Amino acid sequence: MRLSSFERAELKRMTKHRPKQEQLPKSDITQAHKELLARILEGDGRASRAQRRAAFDNSGLDEPLSTLIEKVAKHPRQVTKEDIAAARAFGLSEDQIFEIVVCGAIGQATRQYDTALAALEATEAE
């Protein structure tokens, strides 16, 4: 699999200063998450900020992107070559599709993470 220039730059940036086995304290994880969200939603990219935000929120996307991001968020094993081809036919480049898919996946992961933290906090409050 060949990485795009965006993917290579992001991978290099994300791994530049962290040893592989380092465990981050919760406050550092929270800060890292905030930085990640700022980067993918507000940073430079090939997809528009509005498209990246809509994918992150999994709402407000036109077809075929709404179907693609719904699958990415809830049924990732069901994403097909045809879903990607439909996004290309919609006029998006590979880099744009990649960014939108990453935003959709991170959006879903963030919702799951927030739900888990809320459940833990509720348990601790009991």
N, C-alpha and C positions, 0 to 999 in steps of 0.2 A: 504494500500500500504506500502510495506516495503522498507525503504531507504537503499541503499548500504553504506558501510563504507565511501566511497568517498563523497557521498551526505551528510551524517551526518556531516562529518568533514568540508565540505564547508559551510553548513548551519550554523554551530556553529561559524566558523571563520568570516563569513559575518555579523552575528548579534551580535557578542560579545560586541562591544563597542558603539553601536548606539541605543539610545532610539527610540522607535517605531515612534513617531510623529515628530522627528527632521527633519527640512527642511534644506538641504544643500545649501550653496551659489553655484553659477555656477562654480566657480573655484574649489570648493571641489568636485562637481559632475564630472567635467572634470578629476580631479586627481583620483577619485574613479574608473571612467571608464578606465583610463589608467592602474590602478592596476589590475582591473578585466581582461582586455585583456592580460596583462603580465602573470597573473596567469593561465588563461585557455589555452593560446597559448604556453607559455614557461615553465610553472611550471611542476612539476611531475604529471604524469598521467598514466593510463593504456593504452590509445591509444597513438600512436606515435605522436610526434610534427608535423610531416608532414601530418598525417591524420587530426589532429585537425585544422591545418592551411588551408588545402584544404576544410574542411567542413565550416570553418569560411568564406572563400572566395567563397564557393559554386562553385568550379571548380577543375578539375583534380582528381576527385574521380572515382574509378572503380565502375561498377555495382556490387552489388545492392545499394551500398552507394550513388551513384549519384542520383538515384531515390528517396531514402529516404530523403536525405538532400534537394533536390529540393522541395519535399512535405513539409518538415519542414519549409523551408524558404518562400514558396509562397502559399501553400495550407495545412496548418497544420491539418485541420479537415479531410483531406483525408489520413493521415497516418493510416495504418492498422496493425493488428497483423501479417499479412503476410509480410509486409515490415520489421518488426523487426525480424521475423523468417528467412527471407532471409539474413539479416545481421548476424544472429547467424550461419546460414548455411555457410556463407562466412568465418566463423572461429573467429568471434569476441565474446568476453565475454559481459555480461550485462553491466559491468562497462565501457568497451570500447565503446559500443553503446551509453550509456548515455552521455559520454564525447563528442563524435562526434556529437550527436544531440544537446547538449547544445552549442557547438561551432557553429553549423549551425544556430541555433536560434539567438544567440548573434551576429553573423556576419550579419544576415539580419536586426536585430534591429539596429545595428550600421550603416548600409547603410541608413536605413530610418531616423535615428537621424541626420546623416550628411547631408542628403538631406533637412531635415526640417531646420537645422541651416543655411544652405546656402540660403534657401528661405527667412528666417527671415533677414539675413544679406543683401540680395538683396533689400528687402522691406525697411529696415532702410536706405540704401544708396540712395533711391529715394527722 
